[in-house]
Amino acid sequence: MNIDEMLALSQMLDVYSKFLTTKQKRTMNSYINYNGSLTEIAQDMGISRQAVLDLVRRTTQRLKDLEMRLGICSKINNILLQLPVIVSSFDIDIETKNKIIEKLSQLIKTLGE
């Protein structure tokens, strides 16, 4: 899995974690956000490496299915891409524009959680 896929999966995990079981959340958080190996996660959870791999695969597919149906991450990303264009049309200094973009980006990301 490349870095872009990992980042997308991390965002999906943040947005859709409420639709996952505690075990799925814990496993994916360790795997994606903490770059845990399957072996490390298996030892930590007291299950086999194969069970972790199956859990990661099923949960990854669940997250992708949720994104395909709901598209929340895609909508958030589109809004974040449009922010600089919108704010650049304001007649204010660059420092203020950057602060506005930063604050609005934080707000939008919070809405996704």
Backbone as a printed PyTorch tensor [residue, N CA C, xyz], in Angstrom:
tensor([[[  0.8530,  -1.1700,   0.0000],
         [  0.0000,   0.0000,   0.0000],
         [  0.9050,   1.2400,   0.0000]],

        [[  0.6420,   2.1690,  -0.9210],
         [  1.4860,   3.3590,  -0.9910],
         [  1.0050,   4.4320,  -0.0140]],

        [[  1.7770,   5.4990,   0.0850],
         [  1.5040,   6.5440,   1.0860],
         [  0.1610,   7.2340,   0.8520]],

        [[ -0.1910,   7.4620,  -0.4150],
         [ -1.4800,   8.1140,  -0.7150],
         [ -2.6580,   7.2470,  -0.2730]],

        [[ -2.5300,   5.9490,  -0.4920],
         [ -3.5840,   5.0290,  -0.0640],
         [ -3.6860,   4.9900,   1.4610]],

        [[ -2.5350,   5.0140,   2.1180],
         [ -2.5320,   5.0090,   3.5880],
         [ -3.1640,   6.2910,   4.1410]],

        [[ -2.8530,   7.4260,   3.5240],
         [ -3.4400,   8.6950,   3.9640],
         [ -4.9490,   8.6960,   3.7520]],

        [[ -5.3830,   8.1940,   2.6010],
         [ -6.8210,   8.1290,   2.3180],
         [ -7.5130,   7.2010,   3.3190]],

        [[ -6.8970,   6.0700,   3.6010],
         [ -7.4570,   5.1210,   4.5560],
         [ -7.5000,   5.7140,   5.9610]],

        [[ -6.4750,   6.4640,   6.3190],
         [ -6.4520,   7.1310,   7.6200],
         [ -7.5950,   8.1360,   7.7370]],

        [[ -7.8270,   8.8900,   6.6670],
         [ -8.9330,   9.8470,   6.6740],
         [-10.2710,   9.1140,   6.7820]],

        [[-10.4300,   8.0310,   6.0340],
         [-11.6700,   7.2520,   6.1060],
         [-11.8770,   6.6970,   7.5100]],

        [[-10.7930,   6.2560,   8.1340],
         [-10.8860,   5.7390,   9.5010],
         [-11.3660,   6.8350,  10.4460]],

        [[-10.8380,   8.0360,  10.2980],
         [-11.2750,   9.1600,  11.1310],
         [-12.7600,   9.4530,  10.9320]],

        [[-13.1920,   9.4540,   9.6890],
         [-14.5650,   9.8430,   9.3670],
         [-15.5640,   8.7350,   9.6890]],

        [[-15.2360,   7.5040,   9.3660],
         [-16.2090,   6.4120,   9.4610],
         [-15.9940,   5.4680,  10.6600]],

        [[-15.1460,   5.8310,  11.5980],
         [-14.8350,   4.9180,  12.7050],
         [-16.0650,   4.5490,  13.5350]],

        [[-17.0660,   5.4000,  13.5320],
         [-18.2870,   5.1060,  14.2890],
         [-19.0520,   3.9090,  13.7270]],

        [[-18.7330,   3.5410,  12.4840],
         [-19.3910,   2.4090,  11.8500],
         [-18.6130,   1.1060,  12.0320]],

        [[-17.5110,   1.1610,  12.7810],
         [-16.6720,  -0.0110,  12.9780],
         [-16.7800,  -0.5290,  14.4070]],

        [[-16.4290,  -1.7960,  14.5660],
         [-16.3870,  -2.3670,  15.9100],
         [-15.1330,  -1.8580,  16.6220]],

        [[-15.0900,  -2.0310,  17.9190],
         [-13.9170,  -1.6330,  18.7030],
         [-12.6740,  -2.3640,  18.2100]],

        [[-12.8110,  -3.6350,  17.9200],
         [-11.6870,  -4.4350,  17.4360],
         [-11.1920,  -3.9330,  16.0770]],

        [[-12.1210,  -3.5920,  15.1900],
         [-11.7400,  -3.0620,  13.8810],
         [-11.0170,  -1.7160,  14.0230]],

        [[-11.5510,  -0.8520,  14.8710],
         [-10.9300,   0.4650,  15.0880],
         [ -9.5220,   0.3170,  15.6490]],

        [[ -9.4020,  -0.5160,  16.6510],
         [ -8.1030,  -0.7040,  17.3190],
         [ -7.0670,  -1.2600,  16.3450]],

        [[ -7.4740,  -2.2550,  15.5790],
         [ -6.5630,  -2.8740,  14.6180],
         [ -6.1400,  -1.8850,  13.5420]],

        [[ -7.1010,  -1.1950,  12.9610],
         [ -6.7910,  -0.2610,  11.8750],
         [ -5.9840,   0.9310,  12.3810]],

        [[ -6.2770,   1.3860,  13.5680],
         [ -5.5180,   2.4970,  14.1380],
         [ -4.0490,   2.0860,  14.3140]],

        [[ -3.8350,   0.8910,  14.8370],
         [ -2.4640,   0.3930,  15.0040],
         [ -1.7750,   0.2200,  13.6520]],

        [[ -2.4900,  -0.3090,  12.6950],
         [ -1.9290,  -0.6110,  11.3810],
         [ -1.6410,   0.6530,  10.5720]],

        [[ -2.5910,   1.5790,  10.5560],
         [ -2.4680,   2.7660,   9.7010],
         [ -1.7440,   3.9060,  10.4080]],

        [[ -2.2400,   4.3020,  11.5500],
         [ -1.7260,   5.5110,  12.1990],
         [ -0.4200,   5.2850,  12.9550]],

        [[ -0.1780,   4.0450,  13.4030],
         [  1.0470,   3.7650,  14.1410],
         [  1.9880,   2.8380,  13.3810]],

        [[  1.6040,   2.5170,  12.1160],
         [  2.4480,   1.7140,  11.2410],
         [  2.8770,   0.4000,  11.8890]],

        [[  1.9580,  -0.2050,  12.6320],
         [  2.2510,  -1.4720,  13.2880],
         [  2.2890,  -2.6180,  12.2900]],

        [[  3.1750,  -3.5520,  12.5130],
         [  3.2290,  -4.7270,  11.6390],
         [  2.1030,  -5.6770,  12.0400]],

        [[  1.7690,  -6.5730,  11.1310],
         [  0.7240,  -7.5560,  11.4280],
         [  1.1120,  -8.4070,  12.6280]],

        [[  2.3780,  -8.7430,  12.7060],
         [  2.8730,  -9.5640,  13.8200],
         [  2.7520,  -8.8180,  15.1480]],

        [[  3.1510,  -7.5470,  15.1600],
         [  3.0510,  -6.7430,  16.3850],
         [  1.6030,  -6.6040,  16.8450]],

        [[  0.7270,  -6.3400,  15.8920],
         [ -0.6920,  -6.1830,  16.2280],
         [ -1.2590,  -7.5000,  16.7460]],

        [[ -0.8870,  -8.6000,  16.0970],
         [ -1.3680,  -9.9260,  16.5210],
         [ -0.9270, -10.2250,  17.9480]],

        [[  0.3220,  -9.9400,  18.2630],
         [  0.8260, -10.1810,  19.6190],
         [  0.1000,  -9.3090,  20.6260]],

        [[ -0.1100,  -8.0540,  20.2820],
         [ -0.7910,  -7.1130,  21.1730],
         [ -2.2320,  -7.5300,  21.4460]],

        [[ -2.8890,  -8.0720,  20.4110],
         [ -4.3030,  -8.4320,  20.5470],
         [ -4.5210,  -9.8880,  20.9460]],

        [[ -3.4610, -10.6760,  20.9340],
         [ -3.5850, -12.0860,  21.3050],
         [ -4.2990, -12.9170,  20.2640]],

        [[ -4.1150, -12.5640,  18.9920],
         [ -4.7120, -13.3250,  17.8950],
         [ -3.6150, -13.6430,  16.8900]],

        [[ -3.9480, -14.4550,  15.8960],
         [ -2.9410, -14.8380,  14.9060],
         [ -2.6750, -13.7090,  13.9130]],

        [[ -1.5190, -13.7850,  13.2800],
         [ -1.1600, -12.8110,  12.2520],
         [ -2.1670, -12.8740,  11.1120]],

        [[ -2.6060, -14.0870,  10.7560],
         [ -3.5830, -14.2630,   9.6830],
         [ -4.9180, -13.6130,  10.0470]],

        [[ -5.3010, -13.7050,  11.3070],
         [ -6.5480, -13.0770,  11.7520],
         [ -6.4500, -11.5540,  11.6160]],

        [[ -5.2910, -11.0000,  11.9310],
         [ -5.0880,  -9.5530,  11.7850],
         [ -5.1710,  -9.1690,  10.3130]],

        [[ -4.5000,  -9.9370,   9.4580],
         [ -4.5290,  -9.6570,   8.0260],
         [ -5.9550,  -9.6910,   7.4920]],

        [[ -6.7270, -10.7050,   7.8750],
         [ -8.1230, -10.7950,   7.4440],
         [ -8.9300,  -9.5990,   7.9480]],

        [[ -8.7000,  -9.2270,   9.1970],
         [ -9.4090,  -8.0980,   9.7910],
         [ -9.0660,  -6.7940,   9.0660]],

        [[ -7.7970,  -6.5930,   8.7520],
         [ -7.3630,  -5.3900,   8.0280],
         [ -8.0030,  -5.3590,   6.6400]],

        [[ -8.0000,  -6.4820,   5.9600],
         [ -8.5870,  -6.5400,   4.6080],
         [-10.0840,  -6.2630,   4.6390]],

        [[-10.8010,  -6.9140,   5.5370],
         [-12.2550,  -6.7170,   5.6230],
         [-12.5980,  -5.2800,   6.0250]],

        [[-11.8580,  -4.7460,   6.9840],
         [-12.1360,  -3.3920,   7.4590],
         [-11.7820,  -2.3590,   6.3970]],

        [[-10.6970,  -2.5840,   5.6890],
         [-10.3260,  -1.6890,   4.5900],
         [-11.4380,  -1.6620,   3.5480]],

        [[-11.9550,  -2.8260,   3.2130],
         [-13.0400,  -2.8890,   2.2390],
         [-14.2980,  -2.2010,   2.7720]],

        [[-14.5780,  -2.3700,   4.0460],
         [-15.7500,  -1.7060,   4.6630],
         [-15.6060,  -0.1930,   4.5780]],

        [[-14.4160,   0.3180,   4.8840],
         [-14.1790,   1.7630,   4.8160],
         [-14.3430,   2.2800,   3.3880]],

        [[-13.8190,   1.5290,   2.4250],
         [-13.9490,   1.9320,   1.0240],
         [-15.3990,   1.8980,   0.5730]],

        [[-16.1420,   0.8990,   1.0270],
         [-17.5690,   0.8180,   0.6940],
         [-18.3410,   2.0050,   1.2810]],

        [[-18.0360,   2.3510,   2.5230],
         [-18.6940,   3.4950,   3.1530],
         [-18.3830,   4.7870,   2.4030]],

        [[-17.1310,   4.9490,   2.0070],
         [-16.7590,   6.1520,   1.2560],
         [-17.4470,   6.1780,  -0.1030]],

        [[-17.5450,   5.0240,  -0.7520],
         [-18.2010,   4.9670,  -2.0520],
         [-19.6900,   5.3470,  -1.9260]],

        [[-20.3330,   4.9010,  -0.8680],
         [-21.7520,   5.1840,  -0.6700],
         [-22.0140,   6.6080,  -0.1740]],

        [[-21.2060,   7.0610,   0.7750],
         [-21.4650,   8.3530,   1.4160],
         [-20.6160,   9.4920,   0.8580]],

        [[-19.3920,   9.2040,   0.4830],
         [-18.5210,  10.1930,  -0.1330],
         [-18.1220,  11.3740,   0.7380]],

        [[-18.1300,  11.1930,   2.0390],
         [-17.8270,  12.3010,   2.9500],
         [-16.3730,  12.7630,   2.7950]],

        [[-15.4450,  11.8380,   2.7110],
         [-14.0270,  12.2110,   2.5720],
         [-13.7980,  12.9760,   1.2800]],

        [[-14.4150,  12.5160,   0.2240],
         [-14.2830,  13.1860,  -1.0670],
         [-14.8280,  14.6120,  -1.0030]],

        [[-15.9600,  14.7820,  -0.3460],
         [-16.5540,  16.1100,  -0.2120],
         [-15.6650,  17.0300,   0.6350]],

        [[-15.1310,  16.4870,   1.7040],
         [-14.2270,  17.2710,   2.5610],
         [-13.0000,  17.7110,   1.7580]],

        [[-12.4200,  16.7880,   1.0170],
         [-11.2240,  17.1060,   0.2340],
         [-11.5120,  18.1490,  -0.8460]],

        [[-12.6740,  18.0460,  -1.4760],
         [-13.0410,  19.0380,  -2.4940],
         [-13.2010,  20.4240,  -1.8850]],

        [[-13.8120,  20.4910,  -0.7300],
         [-13.9740,  21.7860,  -0.0500],
         [-12.6130,  22.3540,   0.3340]],

        [[-11.7450,  21.4980,   0.8650],
         [-10.4070,  21.9520,   1.2620],
         [ -9.6020,  22.4660,   0.0630]],

        [[ -9.7980,  21.8540,  -1.0930],
         [ -9.1120,  22.3180,  -2.2990],
         [ -9.6290,  23.6760,  -2.7720]],

        [[-10.9090,  23.9360,  -2.5330],
         [-11.5160,  25.1860,  -2.9880],
         [-11.2390,  26.3610,  -2.0450]],

        [[-10.9060,  26.0900,  -0.8090],
         [-10.6930,  27.1690,   0.1690],
         [ -9.6850,  28.2280,  -0.2770]],

        [[ -8.4860,  27.8410,  -0.7170],
         [ -7.5240,  28.8770,  -1.1250],
         [ -8.0400,  29.7530,  -2.2740]],

        [[ -8.7670,  29.1470,  -3.1940],
         [ -9.3070,  29.9070,  -4.3220],
         [-10.3440,  30.9140,  -3.8380]],

        [[-11.2100,  30.4760,  -2.9600],
         [-12.2530,  31.3590,  -2.4290],
         [-11.6320,  32.4880,  -1.6190]],

        [[-10.7250,  32.1410,  -0.7170],
         [-10.1260,  33.1370,   0.1710],
         [ -9.2390,  34.1090,  -0.6140]],

        [[ -8.6270,  33.6470,  -1.6990],
         [ -7.7630,  34.5390,  -2.4830],
         [ -8.5380,  35.6990,  -3.1000]],

        [[ -9.8370,  35.5390,  -3.2340],
         [-10.6390,  36.6270,  -3.8070],
         [-10.9280,  37.7350,  -2.7880]],

        [[-10.6410,  37.5040,  -1.5140],
         [-10.8430,  38.5250,  -0.4840],
         [ -9.7660,  39.5970,  -0.5990]],

        [[-10.1390,  40.8100,  -0.3420],
         [ -9.1830,  41.9240,  -0.4120],
         [ -8.5540,  42.1390,   0.9740]],

        [[ -7.7070,  41.1690,   1.3540],
         [ -7.0300,  41.2300,   2.6550],
         [ -5.5860,  40.7680,   2.4710]],

        [[ -4.7630,  41.0030,   3.4820],
         [ -3.3510,  40.6350,   3.3770],
         [ -3.1800,  39.1130,   3.4110]],

        [[ -2.0470,  38.6470,   2.9120],
         [ -1.7630,  37.2220,   2.7750],
         [ -1.7450,  36.4920,   4.1130]],

        [[ -1.2510,  37.1470,   5.1430],
         [ -1.2060,  36.5200,   6.4710],
         [ -2.6190,  36.2290,   6.9670]],

        [[ -3.5110,  37.1660,   6.7940],
         [ -4.9070,  36.9770,   7.2080],
         [ -5.5660,  35.8830,   6.3650]],

        [[ -5.2870,  35.8750,   5.0680],
         [ -5.8310,  34.8330,   4.1940],
         [ -5.3930,  33.4510,   4.6710]],

        [[ -4.1100,  33.3250,   4.9910],
         [ -3.5960,  32.0350,   5.4580],
         [ -4.2390,  31.6040,   6.7710]],

        [[ -4.4660,  32.5500,   7.6610],
         [ -5.1300,  32.2380,   8.9350],
         [ -6.5590,  31.7770,   8.7010]],

        [[ -7.2550,  32.4430,   7.7820],
         [ -8.6380,  32.0550,   7.4630],
         [ -8.6640,  30.6460,   6.8890]],

        [[ -7.7630,  30.3670,   5.9580],
         [ -7.7060,  29.0330,   5.3470],
         [ -7.4240,  27.9760,   6.4060]],

        [[ -6.4920,  28.2520,   7.2970],
         [ -6.1390,  27.2990,   8.3520],
         [ -7.3220,  27.0170,   9.2650]],

        [[ -8.0040,  28.0770,   9.7050],
         [ -9.1450,  27.9120,  10.6250],
         [-10.3050,  27.1830,   9.9510]],

        [[-10.5960,  27.5530,   8.7050],
         [-11.6830,  26.8820,   7.9910],
         [-11.3410,  25.4200,   7.7140]],

        [[-10.0940,  25.1390,   7.4210],
         [ -9.6710,  23.7510,   7.2000],
         [ -9.8590,  22.9120,   8.4610]],

        [[ -9.4860,  23.4840,   9.5960],
         [ -9.6710,  22.7800,  10.8680],
         [-11.1550,  22.5300,  11.1300]],

        [[-11.9770,  23.5160,  10.8530],
         [-13.4130,  23.3670,  11.0440],
         [-13.9900,  22.2670,  10.1710]],

        [[-13.6080,  22.2640,   8.9150],
         [-14.1170,  21.2680,   7.9720],
         [-13.6710,  19.8710,   8.3620]],

        [[-12.4260,  19.7220,   8.7790],
         [-11.9320,  18.4090,   9.2080],
         [-12.6730,  17.9460,  10.4660]],

        [[-12.9890,  18.8700,  11.3560],
         [-13.7360,  18.5420,  12.5650],
         [-15.1370,  18.0490,  12.2150]],

        [[-15.7420,  18.6310,  11.2040],
         [-17.0780,  18.2100,  10.7940],
         [-17.0780,  16.7700,  10.3000]],

        [[-15.9630,  16.3590,   9.7030],
         [-15.8480,  14.9870,   9.2160],
         [-15.7300,  13.9600,  10.3190]],

        [[-15.3520,  14.3890,  11.4920],
         [-15.2020,  13.4600,  12.6130],
         [-16.5270,  13.2840,  13.2560]]])
